[in-house]
Amino acid sequence: MLYRQPLRPVQSFLILFFSITLLMTGLALPSQAEITLGRSSDTAPIVLDGKVLFQVSKLTQFSAKDRAKQANNSLAQAIRDFAAAQDSSSVPTVEVVPGPLPTLRLADRHLLTVTDRDVMLGKQPIDQAVEWQTAINDAIGIGLKERTPTYRRKAILNSGVAVLLAIILHCGIQWVRLRWRRQQLRTMQDTKRPLVLLGLTGLQLLVWGGVGYYVCDLFPQSRTLLYLVLRSFDEPIFSLNQQEYGIVDLLIVMGLILGLWAIVRGLTLLLKSKILQLLGVNRGLQDAIAILTQYVLTGLGVIVILQVLGVDLSALLIVGSALGLGIGFGLQNIVSNFISGIILLLDRPIEAGDFVNVGNLVGTVEKIGTRSTELRTLDEVTIIIPNAHFLEKEVVNWSHSSPVSRLHLPVDVAYGCDVERVQAALIESVSHHPEVLAYPQPQVQFLGFGESALNFDVLVWFREPRQQYYLKSELFFRIEAMLRQYKIEVPFPQRDLHVRSPHLDQLIDLLVQQRTEDAPHLYYPDSVRSHPPNQSISSPPKPMPKVISRSLSPDIDLAELVAQMRGEQGLDIQDRRHRLNIYPQCFVGSEAVIWLMKTQRATRKEATRIGQLLVQKRIIHHVLDEHPFDDAYLFYRFYEDEQHE
């Protein structure tokens, strides 16, 4: 299965922007007599119904724009008047009035004066006037024809046919897109698929753009509106060295620069993949040479393009120095990363293919770019790191100069183990691994005596830094198996607590006696009672007889036991709540077991059997009669308390 890598968003944006730039430039071309990068204010166009007829120059008293504006307004008013008077026998045309400065008149009104600045080289003013007359009369004739009902019906029909054709072409391209995506694109390379889809999308946009331009060109009103829109792109937005530049000029420059970038990019890839690779240059040096070559060729190409188009570079340097100071503060991080990238390419502390540690990140350097470096981790995750990080922070380069490295494996064994036997076991466990180098030989160092173990460190040499984590795991598996084979114990941290107090047992007996001496003990016959008050604490306690066999004896005084359990120092009998229900005059089974253990000198098992005996004798019962007596958080009640209620 091929590795799928989508087209980068930046490349997609650049390609789409380049296509739109070409489309906008192409649409702007028919609206102008000629396209030059940068325009002065010496000339202005004469336009009728969105068509440029010719250019007029400026005079000493009037600017070119003022002359063109007055003439354009007169032509627009005249064409409207002629269209309203189409039933007249004759339509006035432009006439030439000879003289030192020939003039053009339309409907007995002054239209233009032909000056020496308007005359083309090698022509006379009268010849220029006649040429302008012919152009204006032809435009007026076409304008009147386009305003007739017959032409409008034909134009509407042609517009419908064009739109229908555009719909058919759009659906056809969409069908091709879907079909190629299902069949043909499956066999293409992953890098070509987005380009083909983007090309199909651009073709659809080109179809609708061409149809829209064709429809707008059929009608004089829409053609005039289209001209105004496209002319707004050509309006000057800034000037340099008496040259005015508009949006179209910027689009042309950017389109040429993008084309230059694509050409230079292809040349650098060819240089890297064909020439440098055949020469046996390593991967890191290939990237450095390719990127530096791309920078140099792009810079020289931009300078050549601007000079060919007539842009004054000295003016750009002045503007660039002024803007650079302000932009530098806002883009200082980007500039810092850019300079850091150049330093990395020249100094080469890291190269593509190196295995490095950058802070908490560990991985292989995939690519060193102009602003950032791509690092692929052991989890096959690509991380983008700014270039400045490699110069500002400590970087561990496992592949620098030599990939051979030493690996530390800490091992702890229990006290009492034979250290020579431990050393032999550790050396044997790591020596036969295929990734461990035979020279330098593996070593075992005795680090010292730990709190609960003897500390050793196994040192092995290997040549693949990327495999160190896998190698470490495999060696630990081998060491554990070898230690078990040699019967060497691996300890775990433990603590032994020794309490030395000769009076501790006496103190515990005294506390128990003080808590229970006021309560009479109900024992079976011949059972052992508590110590009398005059008995010495230091005297050894009498041995406790086994009472398990007597726990079910019929000689037990149950009446006295019940009286003590219901007495002041007996059980905690009170009203208790459970799940919104109140159970009056009851006690807890586990508390009764503890009370019996303290007062009757019984074990937990014996205390539980006494409670069960009380249930059998129908002295106590579960409040809901659902459970026998048990050492648990269950409520029990004396039948005597129910009779009192």
VORO-882793 format. One line per 10 residues: number of its first residue (from 0); for each residue x, y, z of C-alpha. Coordinates in Angstrom, 1 decimal. Each point is the difference from the previous one (the first is absolute). Layout:
<atoms>
NUM> X:Y:Z  ...
</atoms>
This chain:
<atoms>
0> 0.0:0.0:0.0  1.4:3.4:-1.0  0.7:2.5:2.7  -2.5:2.8:-0.3  1.3:3.5:0.4  -2.4:2.8:-0.8  1.0:3.1:-1.9  1.3:2.7:2.3  -2.5:2.9:0.5  2.6:2.6:-0.8
10> 0.8:-1.6:-3.4  -3.8:-0.3:-0.7  -0.5:3.6:0.8  2.9:1.1:-2.2  -1.2:-2.0:-3.0  -3.5:1.2:0.4  1.2:3.6:0.4  2.2:-0.3:-3.0  -3.0:-1.3:-2.1  -2.2:2.9:1.2
20> 2.8:2.4:-0.8  0.3:-1.2:-3.5  -3.8:0.0:-0.4  -0.4:3.6:1.2  2.9:1.2:-2.1  -1.5:-1.7:-3.1  -3.4:1.6:0.7  1.7:3.4:0.4  1.9:-0.2:-3.3  -2.9:0.7:-2.5
30> -1.0:3.1:2.0  3.3:1.8:-0.7  1.8:0.9:-3.2  3.3:-1.1:1.4  1.2:-1.2:3.4  3.2:1.4:1.5  1.2:-0.4:3.5  -0.4:3.4:1.6  -1.8:2.9:-1.6  0.6:3.6:0.1
40> -2.7:2.7:0.1  1.0:1.3:-3.4  -2.7:-2.0:-1.9  -3.6:-1.0:0.5  -2.4:-2.2:-2.1  -2.9:1.1:-2.1  -2.8:-2.7:0.6  -3.4:-0.6:-1.6  -2.2:-2.8:1.3  2.9:-1.6:1.9
50> 2.3:0.0:-3.0  3.3:1.9:0.0  0.3:2.0:-3.3  3.3:1.8:0.6  2.1:2.0:2.5  0.3:3.7:0.4  2.9:1.9:1.6  0.1:2.7:2.6  0.3:3.7:-0.8  1.5:2.9:1.9
60> -3.4:1.2:1.2  -1.9:-3.3:0.1  0.9:-3.5:1.2  -0.5:-3.1:-2.1  -2.7:-1.2:2.3  -2.0:3.2:-0.3  0.2:0.0:-3.8  -1.0:-3.7:-0.1  -2.8:0.5:2.5  -1.5:2.9:-2.0
70> 0.2:-1.9:-3.3  -1.4:-3.2:1.5  -3.0:1.9:1.5  -0.7:1.6:-3.4  0.1:-3.3:-1.8  -2.2:-1.7:2.6  -2.6:2.8:-0.3  0.1:0.0:-3.7  -0.5:-3.7:-0.4  -3.0:0.2:2.3
80> -1.5:2.9:-2.1  0.7:-1.9:-3.2  -1.7:-3.2:1.3  -3.1:2.0:1.0  -0.1:1.6:-3.6  0.5:-3.2:-2.0  -3.0:0.9:-2.2  1.8:3.0:-1.5  1.3:-0.1:-3.5  3.6:0.7:0.9
90> 2.1:-0.4:3.1  2.7:2.7:0.6  3.6:-1.3:0.0  3.3:1.4:1.2  1.4:2.7:-2.3  3.6:1.2:-0.2  0.6:3.7:0.0  3.5:0.7:-1.7  2.5:2.4:1.5  3.3:0.2:1.7
100> -1.7:-2.0:2.8  -2.7:-2.1:-1.6  -3.2:-0.4:2.0  -2.7:-2.7:0.1  -3.6:1.1:0.3  -3.1:-2.1:0.6  -3.5:1.4:-0.6  1.4:3.5:-0.3  1.7:-0.4:3.4  3.8:0.0:0.7
110> 1.2:-3.5:0.8  3.8:0.0:-0.1  3.0:2.0:-1.2  2.9:-1.8:-1.5  3.3:1.3:1.4  3.6:-0.7:-0.8  0.2:-2.2:3.1  -2.8:-2.2:-1.3  1.6:-0.6:-3.4  1.8:-3.3:-0.5
120> 3.6:0.1:-1.2  0.1:0.6:-3.8  -3.5:1.3:-0.4  -1.6:3.4:-0.5  -2.6:1.4:2.3  -2.6:-0.1:-2.7  0.7:-3.7:-0.7  -0.4:-0.8:3.7  -3.3:1.9:0.0  -1.3:-2.0:-2.9
130> 1.0:-3.2:1.7  -1.8:1.0:3.2  -3.0:1.0:-2.1  -0.2:-3.4:-1.6  0.3:-1.8:3.3  -2.7:2.1:1.7  -2.5:-0.3:-3.0  0.5:-3.8:-0.1  -0.6:-0.2:3.7  -3.2:2.2:-0.3
140> -1.3:-2.2:-2.8  0.6:-3.2:2.0  -1.6:1.6:3.1  -3.1:1.0:-1.8  -0.3:-3.5:-1.5  0.3:-1.6:3.4  -2.9:2.1:1.3  -2.5:-1.3:-2.7  -2.7:-2.6:1.1  1.2:-2.4:-2.7
150> 3.5:-0.1:1.4  -1.2:-0.3:3.6  -2.1:-3.1:-0.9  2.9:-1.5:-1.7  2.3:0.8:2.9  -2.4:-1.5:2.5  -0.2:-3.2:-2.1  3.8:-0.2:-0.2  0.2:0.6:3.8  -2.3:-2.9:0.6
160> 1.9:-2.3:-2.3  3.3:1.0:1.7  -1.4:-0.7:3.5  -1.4:-3.3:-1.1  3.3:-1.0:-1.5  1.7:1.1:3.3  -2.4:-2.3:2.0  0.8:-2.9:-2.3  3.7:0.5:0.2  -0.2:0.4:3.8
170> -2.0:-3.3:0.4  2.4:-1.7:-2.4  3.1:1.1:2.1  -1.8:-1.1:3.1  -0.7:-3.4:-1.5  3.6:-0.3:-0.9  1.0:1.0:3.5  -2.2:-2.7:1.6  1.1:-2.6:-2.5  3.7:0.7:0.4
180> -0.3:0.0:3.8  -1.5:-3.4:0.0  2.1:-1.7:-2.7  3.0:1.8:-1.5  1.1:2.0:3.1  0.4:-3.2:2.0  3.0:-0.9:-2.1  1.6:3.5:0.0  2.6:1.1:2.4  -1.3:1.7:3.1
190> 1.7:3.3:-0.8  -1.7:0.2:-3.4  -3.6:-0.6:1.1  -0.6:3.4:1.6  1.7:1.7:-3.0  -2.4:-1.7:-2.4  -3.1:0.8:2.1  1.2:3.6:0.4  0.6:0.2:-3.8  -3.6:-1.2:-0.6
200> -1.3:2.6:2.4  2.0:2.7:-1.7  -1.4:-1.2:-3.4  -3.6:0.4:1.3  0.8:3.5:1.3  1.5:0.9:-3.4  -3.1:-1.2:-1.8  -2.3:2.1:2.1  2.3:3.0:-0.2  0.2:-0.2:-3.7
210> -3.7:-0.3:-0.4  -0.6:2.8:2.4  2.4:2.3:-1.9  -1.6:-1.0:-3.4  -3.5:0.8:1.3  1.0:3.3:1.5  1.7:0.9:-3.3  -3.2:-0.5:-2.0  -1.9:2.9:1.7  1.4:3.6:0.1
220> -1.2:0.7:3.5  1.5:-3.2:1.5  3.2:0.6:-2.0  0.3:3.5:1.5  -0.6:-1.4:3.5  2.6:-2.7:-0.6  2.5:2.6:-1.3  -0.5:2.1:3.2  0.5:-3.0:2.2  3.2:-1.1:-1.8
230> 1.1:3.6:-0.3  -0.2:0.3:3.8  2.7:-2.7:0.2  2.2:2.2:-2.3  -0.6:3.1:2.0  3.3:1.2:1.7  0.3:-0.8:3.7  3.5:1.3:0.4  2.8:1.6:-2.0  3.7:-0.4:-0.3
240> 2.3:2.3:-1.9  -2.9:1.7:-1.8  -1.5:-3.4:-1.0  -3.4:-1.1:1.3  -0.7:-3.6:0.8  -3.4:-1.7:0.4  -1.3:-3.4:1.1  0.5:-1.5:-3.5  3.6:1.0:0.1  0.4:-1.7:3.3
250> -1.8:-3.1:-1.3  2.4:-0.1:-3.0  3.0:0.3:2.2  -1.2:-2.6:2.5  -1.0:-2.4:-2.9  3.5:0.4:-1.5  1.6:-0.6:3.4  -2.1:-3.1:0.6  0.9:-1.3:-3.4  3.7:0.7:0.8
260> -0.4:-1.8:3.4  -1.5:-3.1:-1.8  2.8:-0.1:-2.5  2.7:0.5:2.6  -1.7:-2.6:2.2  0.1:-2.5:-2.9  3.7:0.8:-0.7  1.0:-0.5:3.6  -1.8:-3.3:0.2  1.7:-1.1:-3.2
270> 3.3:1.1:1.4  -0.6:-1.9:3.3  -1.4:-3.2:-1.4  2.1:-0.4:-3.1  3.3:1.8:0.2  0.8:0.1:3.7  -1.3:-3.6:0.6  2.1:-1.3:-2.9  3.1:1.7:1.4  -0.5:-1.8:3.3
280> -0.6:3.0:2.2  -1.6:-0.8:3.3  -3.6:0.9:0.7  0.7:2.9:2.3  2.3:1.7:-2.4  -2.5:-0.5:-2.8  -2.7:1.9:1.9  2.5:2.8:0.8  1.1:0.4:-3.6  -3.5:-0.2:-1.4
290> -1.5:2.6:2.4  2.9:2.4:-0.4  -0.2:-0.3:-3.8  -3.8:0.6:0.2  0.6:3.2:2.1  2.6:1.3:-2.4  -1.9:-0.7:-3.2  -3.2:1.3:1.3  1.6:3.3:1.1  1.8:0.5:-3.3
300> -3.1:-0.9:-1.9  -2.1:2.6:1.9  2.5:2.7:-0.7  0.1:-0.9:-3.7  -3.8:0.0:-0.3  -0.3:3.4:1.7  2.7:1.5:-2.2  -1.5:-1.4:-3.2  -3.4:1.4:0.9  1.5:3.4:0.7
310> -0.3:0.2:3.7  2.5:2.3:1.7  1.8:-2.2:2.5  1.5:3.0:1.8  -3.5:1.2:0.9  -0.9:-3.5:1.2  3.1:0.0:2.2  -1.1:3.2:1.6  -3.5:-1.2:0.6  1.2:-3.5:1.1
320> 2.4:1.5:2.6  -2.8:2.1:1.4  -2.4:-2.9:0.1  2.6:-2.4:1.2  0.6:1.9:3.2  -3.7:-0.2:1.0  -0.6:-3.5:-1.2  3.1:-1.2:1.7  -1.4:0.5:3.4  -3.2:-1.9:-0.8
330> 1.7:-2.8:-1.9  3.2:-0.3:2.1  -0.8:-3.6:0.9  -0.4:-1.0:-3.6  3.2:1.9:-1.0  1.8:-1.7:2.9  -1.2:-3.5:-1.1  1.0:0.9:-3.6  3.5:1.0:1.0  0.3:-3.0:2.3
340> -0.9:-2.2:-3.0  2.8:1.5:-2.1  2.4:-0.6:2.9  -1.1:-3.6:0.3  0.5:-0.5:-3.7  3.5:1.5:0.1  1.3:-1.2:3.3  -1.8:-3.3:-0.2  -0.2:-0.9:3.7  -3.0:-2.2:-1.0
350> -0.7:-1.5:-3.4  -2.9:-1.8:-1.6  0.0:-3.6:1.3  1.6:0.8:3.4  -1.5:-1.5:3.2  -0.3:2.8:2.5  -1.4:1.0:3.4  -1.5:3.5:0.2  -1.3:0.6:3.5  -2.6:-2.7:0.5
360> -0.2:-0.8:-3.7  1.8:-3.0:-1.4  0.0:-0.9:-3.7  1.6:0.1:-3.5  0.6:3.3:-1.9  -2.0:-0.3:-3.2  0.5:3.4:-1.6  1.6:3.4:0.9  -2.2:2.7:-1.5  0.3:3.8:-0.1
370> -2.0:0.6:3.2  -0.4:-3.4:1.7  1.4:-3.5:0.1  -2.1:-3.2:-0.3  0.7:-2.6:2.7  -1.5:-3.5:-0.2  -0.3:-1.7:3.3  0.2:-3.7:0.8  -3.8:0.0:-0.1  0.1:1.1:-3.6
380> -1.4:3.4:0.9  1.4:3.1:-1.9  0.7:3.0:2.3  0.8:3.4:-1.4  2.7:1.7:2.1  1.1:3.7:-0.6  3.6:0.2:-1.1  0.9:2.3:2.8  -0.5:-2.8:2.5  3.0:-1.9:-1.3
390> 2.3:3.0:0.7  -1.6:1.2:3.3  -0.3:-3.4:1.7  2.2:-3.0:0.6  -0.3:-2.6:-2.7  1.2:-3.6:0.3  1.1:-1.2:-3.4  0.5:-3.8:0.2  1.1:-0.1:-3.6  2.5:2.8:-0.1
400> 3.5:-1.0:-1.1  -0.6:-3.7:1.0  -3.2:-1.9:0.7  1.7:-2.4:2.4  -1.3:0.6:3.6  0.1:-1.6:3.4  -3.1:-1.2:1.8  -0.4:-0.2:3.8  -2.1:-2.7:1.6  -0.4:0.3:3.8
410> -0.5:-3.3:1.8  -0.5:-0.6:3.8  0.5:-3.4:1.8  -0.6:-1.1:3.5  2.6:0.1:2.8  1.8:-3.3:0.4  0.3:-0.7:-3.7  3.4:-0.9:-1.4  1.2:3.1:-1.9  2.2:-2.0:-2.3
420> -2.9:-2.2:-0.8  -2.1:3.0:-0.7  2.6:1.5:-2.2  0.3:-3.2:-2.0  -3.8:-0.3:-0.4  -0.3:3.6:-1.2  2.8:-0.2:-2.5  -1.4:-3.3:-1.4  -3.5:1.4:-0.4  1.1:3.0:-2.2
430> 3.0:-1.3:-1.9  -1.8:-2.1:-2.5  -2.6:2.6:-1.1  0.5:0.7:-3.8  -0.4:3.8:0.5  2.7:0.2:2.8  3.4:0.7:-1.4  2.8:-2.4:0.9  2.5:2.8:0.3  0.0:2.0:2.2
440> -0.9:-3.0:2.2  -3.0:0.1:2.4  0.9:1.0:3.5  -1.6:-0.3:3.5  0.7:2.6:2.6  -0.7:-0.4:3.7  -1.5:3.3:1.0  -0.4:-0.5:3.7  -2.2:-1.2:2.8  -3.5:1.2:-0.1
450> -2.6:0.1:2.7  -1.4:-3.5:-0.9  2.2:-1.2:-2.8  3.4:-0.1:-1.6  0.1:2.4:-3.0  1.5:-0.9:-3.3  0.2:1.7:-3.4  0.3:-2.0:-3.2  1.7:2.0:-2.9  -0.5:-1.1:-3.6
460> 0.9:1.6:-3.3  -2.3:0.1:-3.0  -0.1:1.7:-3.4  -3.6:0.8:-0.6  -1.2:2.9:2.2  -3.6:-0.3:-1.3  -0.2:-3.6:1.4  1.3:0.8:3.5  -3.4:-0.2:1.7  -0.8:-3.4:-1.7
470> 3.5:-1.2:0.8  -0.3:1.0:3.6  -3.2:-1.9:0.4  1.4:-3.2:-1.6  3.1:0.1:2.1  -2.1:0.4:3.2  -2.0:-3.1:-1.0  3.3:-1.9:-0.5  1.3:1.2:3.4  -3.1:-1.0:1.8
480> 0.1:-3.5:-1.5  3.7:-0.4:0.8  -0.4:1.1:3.6  -2.8:-2.6:0.5  2.3:-2.6:-1.6  2.8:0.8:2.3  -2.5:0.3:3.0  1.0:3.5:0.8  -2.6:1.9:1.9  -1.2:3.4:-1.1
490> -1.3:1.8:3.2  -2.7:2.5:0.5  0.1:2.9:2.5  -1.2:-1.1:3.4  0.1:1.2:3.6  0.2:-1.9:3.3  -1.5:1.7:3.1  1.2:-1.1:3.4  -1.8:1.3:3.1  1.8:-0.6:3.2
500> -2.0:0.8:3.2  -0.2:-2.4:3.0  -3.0:1.7:1.5  -2.1:0.1:-3.2  -1.9:-3.2:0.7  -0.7:1.1:3.6  -1.3:3.3:-1.2  -2.4:-1.6:-2.5  -1.3:-2.4:2.8  -0.5:3.0:2.3
510> -2.0:1.9:-2.6  -2.2:-3.0:-0.8  -0.6:-0.5:3.8  -1.0:3.6:0.5  -2.5:-0.2:-2.8  -1.6:-3.2:1.1  0.3:-0.2:3.8  -3.2:1.9:0.6  -2.1:-2.4:-2.1  -0.7:-3.5:1.4
520> 1.2:-2.7:-2.3  -2.4:-2.8:-0.9  2.0:-3.1:-0.5  -0.9:-3.5:-0.3  0.5:-2.1:3.2  3.7:-0.3:1.0  1.0:2.7:-2.6  2.8:2.4:0.8  -1.0:3.4:1.3  1.9:3.3:-0.1
530> 2.8:0.7:2.4  -1.1:1.0:3.5  0.9:3.6:1.0  2.8:-1.1:2.4  1.7:-2.2:-2.6  3.4:1.3:-1.0  0.3:1.2:-3.6  3.4:-1.6:-0.3  -1.4:-3.5:0.8  -0.3:-2.2:-3.0
540> -3.5:-0.4:-1.3  -1.8:-3.2:0.3  -0.3:-2.0:-3.2  -3.4:0.5:-1.8  -1.9:-3.3:-0.3  -1.6:-0.9:-3.3  -3.7:1.1:0.1  -1.0:-1.1:-3.6  -1.4:-3.2:1.3  -1.9:1.8:2.8
550> -1.5:2.7:-2.3  -3.1:-2.2:-0.6  -0.2:-1.3:3.6  -3.5:-0.1:1.5  1.5:1.3:3.3  0.6:3.5:-1.3  -1.9:2.6:2.0  -1.9:1.7:-2.8  -2.1:2.1:2.3  3.0:1.6:1.6
560> 1.7:0.5:-3.4  -3.1:1.7:-1.5  -0.3:2.3:3.1  3.7:1.0:-0.4  -0.5:0.6:-3.8  -3.0:2.2:0.7  1.7:1.8:3.0  1.7:3.3:0.2  3.3:-1.4:-1.1  -1.6:-2.3:-2.5
570> -0.8:0.4:-3.7  -0.8:3.3:-1.7  -3.8:-0.5:-0.4  -1.7:2.9:-1.8  -2.2:1.0:-2.9  1.9:-0.4:-3.3  -0.7:1.3:-3.5  0.7:-1.9:-3.3  -1.3:1.0:-3.4  -2.6:2.4:1.3
580> -1.3:-2.6:2.4  0.2:0.3:3.8  0.6:-3.2:2.1  -0.6:0.7:3.7  1.9:-1.6:2.9  2.6:-2.1:-1.9  3.7:-0.7:0.0  2.6:-0.9:-2.6  1.2:-3.6:-0.4  3.7:0.8:-0.4
590> -0.1:2.3:3.1  -1.6:-2.8:2.0  2.8:-2.4:-1.1  2.7:2.5:1.1  -1.8:0.5:3.4  -0.2:-3.7:0.6  3.8:-0.4:-0.8  0.9:2.7:2.5  -2.3:-0.9:2.9  -0.2:-3.7:-0.4
600> 3.6:-0.8:-0.9  -1.3:-1.7:-3.2  1.5:-0.3:-3.4  -1.8:1.5:-3.0  -1.3:-3.4:-1.0  -1.2:-0.8:3.5  -1.7:3.5:0.3  -1.8:-0.7:-3.3  -1.2:-3.4:1.2  -1.3:1.6:3.2
610> -2.0:2.5:-2.1  -1.4:-2.9:-2.1  -1.0:-1.8:3.3  -1.9:3.1:1.1  -1.9:-0.1:-3.3  -0.8:-3.7:0.4  -1.3:0.7:3.5  -2.2:2.7:-1.5  1.6:2.7:2.2  1.1:2.2:-3.0
620> -0.9:0.0:-3.7  0.7:2.0:-3.1  -2.2:3.1:-0.3  -1.4:-1.4:-3.3  0.5:-3.7:0.8  2.1:-0.4:-3.2  3.4:-0.9:1.4  1.3:-2.2:2.8  2.5:1.5:2.4  3.2:1.0:-1.8
630> 3.1:2.1:0.6  -1.2:2.7:-2.3  -1.7:3.4:-0.1  -3.5:-1.5:0.6  -2.6:1.3:2.4  -1.3:-2.3:2.7  -2.6:0.5:2.8  -0.9:-1.6:3.3  -3.5:-1.5:0.1  -0.3:1.6:3.4
640> 0.4:3.5:-1.5  -2.9:-0.8:-2.4  -2.3:-1.0:2.8  0.8:3.3:1.8  -1.1:1.9:-3.1
</atoms>
